Amino acid sequence: MNNSKKTFVLDTNVLIHDPDSIYNFEDNIVVLPLRVIEELDNLKKVPDERGRNARKISRSLDALRSKGKLSEGVPTESGGLIKVETQVRADVPRALVRKSDNEILSVALGLKENGSRVIFISKDINMRVKAEVLGLEVQDFEKAKVSFEELYTGWRTIELEDNLVDEFRSQGKMPALKGEELVANEFILVKSASNPEKKATGRYDSNQQVIVKLKYADSRIWGIKALNEQQKFAFEALLRPEINLVSLVGIAGTGKTLIALAAGLNQTFDTKDYRRLLITRPVVPLGRDIGYLPGTKEEKLFNWMGAFYDNLEFLAEVSGRTPATGKSKKKKSEFNVPEVVDELFETGKLQIEALTYMRGRSIPGQYMIVDEAQNLTPLEVKTIVSRAGSDTKVVLTGDPYQIDSPYLDSSSNGLTYLAERLKGKEIFSHVTLTSGERSPLAALAAELL
């Protein structure tokens, strides 16, 4: 092998995370140990994203065979080389024997012993630890990684003189200040420099290049109002028809799911801007998986979508809404909340779907909520958003601190990746919510536990 180039040895999970990853190493050498091919073969019939990605990378490797022998290395357009390694091996400590992961490590170690500058790439933390202990240079796969600590929040605070705050309140708009590099649909909390209690909220209109007052800041939507400025920003993003894609990031109890659901019910049942409210989330268990669930698809989904049912019942109760009459005339004691929730589904305008079944669909004219989006890879988020048809709005919510996927973290998940990549686009808006409003107990748990 050409020793002037780096040799990147890829773990199986890198290919499952991004099937195109083999083409992301420029003019260097990419090595796939034969054990990786075997693991891909074991995954090819799995009926989820892992199986689809395994099949995709297998097709890519099959296409490369027409250009040369993978055992010797096939050149890429960027001047690199992709090779499946079958021969090179090195001895590893006895504690690592008889495990397929360690066969992959032995290939990387053998290439290093042969004089190559080897960099081992894996999404698995323990694999990276073992590789480093063996003396290998180690990296995570970071093509779609952003710095979570520097993530775009979607809003900022600007301090002005007292009279300028009054002027903004009365006129409803003001020019963007010099030195403030605002982006499209960024939200502004305007505060008085002399009186912090005097404040107003606005949004940057990139077409007019002015900050305009929020239109929906004080709206009551299905019985709820924004309890803080960040929730006002979220409602504004969710209710503005020209914004087709919204991401809401926040810790537990900040209200992101409740607000997204209330705005969706309002625009589906009241203003009829959308013909259906579609709710979905990735099926990733918290804690030990309870295994097979009996019943119909709807009965199975009920167990995964409990948070939505809880929020639907809360909104039905606080709003007194029924799908048939719009406003219930019954006394609160006679208001049957579960019955009302069932009526919402019976209208056909509210649908809950497993994320597994979203691939291949075209979704026009719908308001789509993707909850727990922090458990999705950037590729999965791209797949979901690309399902959106004409006049569809997509809302992604999640907490990057609560990730259940073993190969994602707060910086590499699809939700934070989307927020950073689409920042400044006129049809996109993002809000990071930090103030917990569920309860003092929930706020304390989110902060300290």
N, C-alpha and C positions, 0 to 999 in steps of 0.2 A: 504493500500500500504506500501511497505517497505520504511520507512523513512530514511534509511541509504543511499539510492540511490537518485540521482537527478531525478526530473520529468521534462521532456522537453515537453512542449505543442507547437505543430506545427501549424502554420497558413497555410491556403490553398496554398498561393503563394509559400511556401517552397516546397511543393509536386509537384507543376507545374514546378518549377525551376529544381528540381531533383527528379524524381519518386523513386529513391533508397534511398532518404534521411532518411527514417524511420529506415534504418539499420546502420546509421552512428553515433550512440550515445553509442556505446560499451555496457557495462553491466547496463545501466541506463534504466529508464522507459520512453517510448515515448507515449504521449497521443494525440489522435486526437478527438477533440470535434465532436459531431454528426453533427453540422452545417457544418463542413469541408467536411464530406461525402456528404451532400446535395449539397454543392457548386461543388464538383467533378462531381456529377450527372448532374448538369446543364451545365457543360463544356464538357461532354463526346462526344457530337455530333458536337462540333466546329471543322471545317476542317483545323486545323493548329496544330502547335506544342503543344499548350495548350491542345487541345482535345486529341492528342495522349498520352501525359503525364498523363492526367486524366484517360484515359482508362488503361494505364499501371499500375498506382498505384491501381486502382480498382481491376485489376487482381491479384496484389500482396496481397491485403487484402483478396480477395476471397480465395487465396491459404492458407493464414494463418488460415482461418476458419476450415480447415481440421485438424489443430493441437490443436484447443481449441476454447473457446468462447472469441471473441474480447471484449465483454462487461466486462469480468473478467480479461482479459489480456492473451496474447499468448507469451510464452517464445521464445527468439531468440537464435541462435547458439552462440552469443557472451555473453550470460548470462543475457541479458536485457529482457524487457517486452514491448509489443506493445498492447495498449488498446484504444478502442473507448469509450469515456466517454459520458454517456447518462443522468446521474442523478445529478452530483454535479453542483451546480450553486451558484453564490453569487450576492448580490445586487450591481448594478453599479450606478453611478450618473445619475440623470434624463436626463441630456444632452446627454447621450449615449444610451438611450432607442430606440427601434424599428429600429435597424440596425443589420444585420447579423454578421458583424465584431465584434460587441460588445457582441454578444452571445458567441463568441469564447473567448473573454477577461473575461467574467463572469465565464466560466469554469476554466480558469487558476487561477483566483482570488479565486474561491471556493476551489480548491485544496490546495492553499496556506493557506487558513483559516482552512483547515482540518489538517494542520501540515506538508504537503509535502514541500520540498525545490523545488520550481517551477522556471523554466527558460523558458520564453516565446520566441519562435523563429519565426521571421517574416522577409520577404524581403521588407515589406512595411514600409517606414519611419514613416508615421503618426501612424500606428498601434504600432510601437515601442515607439513612444512618449506617446501615450495614456496609454500603458501598464506600462511605467515607472511612469507616473503620478499617476496611481492606486497603486503603490508600488511594482510592479513586477520586478524581475530581467529579463533583456532583452538582447537578442543577435541577430545579423544578422546570417544567415546561411553562414558559411565561409569555408566549405569544399574545395571549388574550388577558394579560394581567395588568391591573391598574393599582395605584397606591390608594388603598382604602382611606388612609389617614388624610389624604389630600383630595378625596372625592368631591366633585362638584355637588354643593348642597342644594342648588336651585334657588337660593335666596341670600340676600345680604342686608346688613343694616347700614343706613346712611344718616349721619347727623347733620341737621341744618339749623339755621337761625330760626327763632320762634316764629317770626313773621312769614318766613318762607314755607313753614309747615302749614300755617293758616291759609296761605295763598294756594298751596297744592290742594288742600281740602276743598276750598271754594271753587277753584277753576277745574279741578279734576284731572289736571295733567301738568307736567313740567318738563323742561328739557333735561336730557341726561347730562350730568356734571362732567366736566373735563377731568380726565385722570381715572374715571370709573369705567373700566372696560366691561360693559354689560353685554350679555348675550341674549338672543331672542327668548322671550318668555321667562326671563329671570325675574324673580319677585323681590320687591324692595320693602323693607320696614323703615319708614321715614320717622326719625325721632328728633325732637327739639333738643338742641345742645344745652339749653338752660333749664328745661323742664322735661325730664325723661318720661313723665306720664303723658305728655302730649305727643301723640304719634298717629301715623296713618299708614295704610298699606297700598302698594302699587305693583304694577307689572311693566316690564320694559317692552315696548312695542318697537320691534326692530325696523318695521316699514316706515313708521313716522319718526323713529329715533327719539321718542319721548317716553317718559314714565307716566302711565295712566292709572287712575284709581281703579281698584278692583270692582267689578260689576256684581259679583255674587257674595261679597264678604259677609253680609248680614242676612243672607237668605236662610230660611228654615226649610230644610229638605227632609221630607218624610219624618217630621217630628224632631229633628235634631238641628242644632246650630253649631257653628265653629266655636270651640272653647278657647282657642288661642290663635295667634297670628299664623302659625304654621298650618293649622287646619284651614284657616281662611285661604291660604295659598293653594292648598290641596283642592278645596272646593272649586276655586277659580279655574284650576287646570282641568278638573273633571267636567265642569259644566260648560266650558267654552267649546263650541262646535268646531272651530277651526283647528283645535288641537286634537290630533288623532292618536297620539301615543303618549301615555303618562306613566312615569315610574314613581312609586312612593316607597321610601326607605325609612324605617324607624324601628325602635325597640318595641317590645311587647307593651301594649296599652296606650300607644300613641294615637290610636283610632284610625289607622290607615285602611284596614279592611272594612270597618263600619262605614267610613266616609265614602269609599269607593262603591260600596253596595247601595248606600242611600242615593248617591248620584245616579247610579245605574237604574234603580227603580224609578226615580223621578223622570229620567229621559226615555224610559221604555213604556211606563204606564201612564204618565201624566202628559208630558210634552210630545210623546210618540216620535221622538227623533230617531229611535232605533226600533226595529221590529222584534228584537229579542234580546234578553239579558242572558249571556252565556258565562257560566262560572266554571273554572277548572283549577286544578292544582296538581303538582307532581305527587305521586303516591310513594312517599318515603316515610317509613315508620319512625316514631320517636321511641327509643328504647328497644327492647326485644320484640321482634315481629310476632304477632299472635297467629300467623299462618293463614290457612285457607278460611275464607268467610263464605258461609252459605247464602243462598237467596239469589234474587235477580240482580242485574247490574245496578239498578237504583238502590236496592237494599244494601248491596256491598258498598256503594258510594256514600251512603248515609254515615257509615262509620268513619270515612276519611274526610267528609265535609262537615263534620260537627260544628266547626267554628262558624260556617256560613248559616247553618240552621239556627244557631244561637243568635246571631246578628239579625237574621230575618224575623225571628220571634220578637226580639227587642224593638226593631223598627215598626213591626205591625202593632205592637202594644203602645208605643209612645205616640204613634201617628194616628191610631184609631182607624187605619185605612182598611178597606176591603176592596178587592178587585172589581166587584160588581157595582157597588154604589159609590165608590170613591171615598166617601166619608161615612164612618159608621155612626148611626144614631143610637146604638145600644149603650146602656150604661156600662161603665168599665167592668163591673162585676159580672155582666152578661157577655162580655167580649171573649170569645173562644179563640185564643191566639193560635194554637196548632191548626185549628180549622181554617183560619185565614191564610196561614202559610201553605196549607194544602191547596186552597183556592188559587193562590198565586201560580203554583205549578200547573194546575188544571187549565189555566188560560192558554198554556202553550207558549207564553211570552217569557217564561223563566225556565232555564235549562241548566242542569249540572252535568258535567261531562268529565270523564277521566282524561288526563292529558295524553295518555297512551293512544287514544283514538283520534287525536287532532291531526296527526300527519296525513297529508293527502287531501284534507278538506279545504274548501274555499268558503270563507265566512263573510258574506256581504251584509251590510245594513244592521250590524249587531254591536252591542256594547259588551265587550269581552273582558272579564276579570281573571287574571292569572295570579293566584295567591301563592305564597311561599316560593316565590320565584328565585330566591337565593339558593335553592337546591337544584337549579338548572345550570347547565354549562352554557357558555356563550353560543355554541353551535345550536343547542336546543332552543335558546331564546330567539335566535335568528329564524329557526324553523317555524316557531309559533307565530312570530310577528309577520312572517311572510305569508301566513294563512289568511291574513286580513284582506277581505275584498273591498269593493267600493262602499264608501260611507260607513265603514266599521271603525270603532274606537277600541284600542287595546290598552288596558290598565294592568300594570305589573306591580305587585306589592310584596314586601318581604323585609326580613331582618337579617342582615349579613352576619350578625353575631350568633345566629341560631341556625347553623348549617349542619344537616344530618348526612350529607353525602361525604364519603371518606376521601374523595379526591378533589374537593373544592374547599376554598377558604374565603375569607372576607374580601380578598383582592382578586380572586380568579373566577368567581361565580358570574353567571350571566346577567344578573340584575345590576351589579355595580359596573360591569363592563358596558352594558347598554347605556347607563346613565352618563358615563364619561365619553363614550364614542359619539352619542347623538346630541351632546351639549351644543346649544346654539342653533339647532335646526328649528325652523318656524312651526313645524307641525308636532314638535316634541316639547314636553315640559316635565321637569323633575322637582320633587320636593323631599328634603330630608326632614323628618319630624323627630324632635328630641324631647318634647314635653309629654310625659305620661299623663293620661286623663282617665284611665280605666278605674283606678282606685288607688289610695295611698299605699295599700299592700302591694299591688302590682308594680307601682313605681319604685318602691323600695326593693323589691325582688330583682327588677330589671337593672337597678343601679348597683346593688351590692352582692348579689348571688352569682 
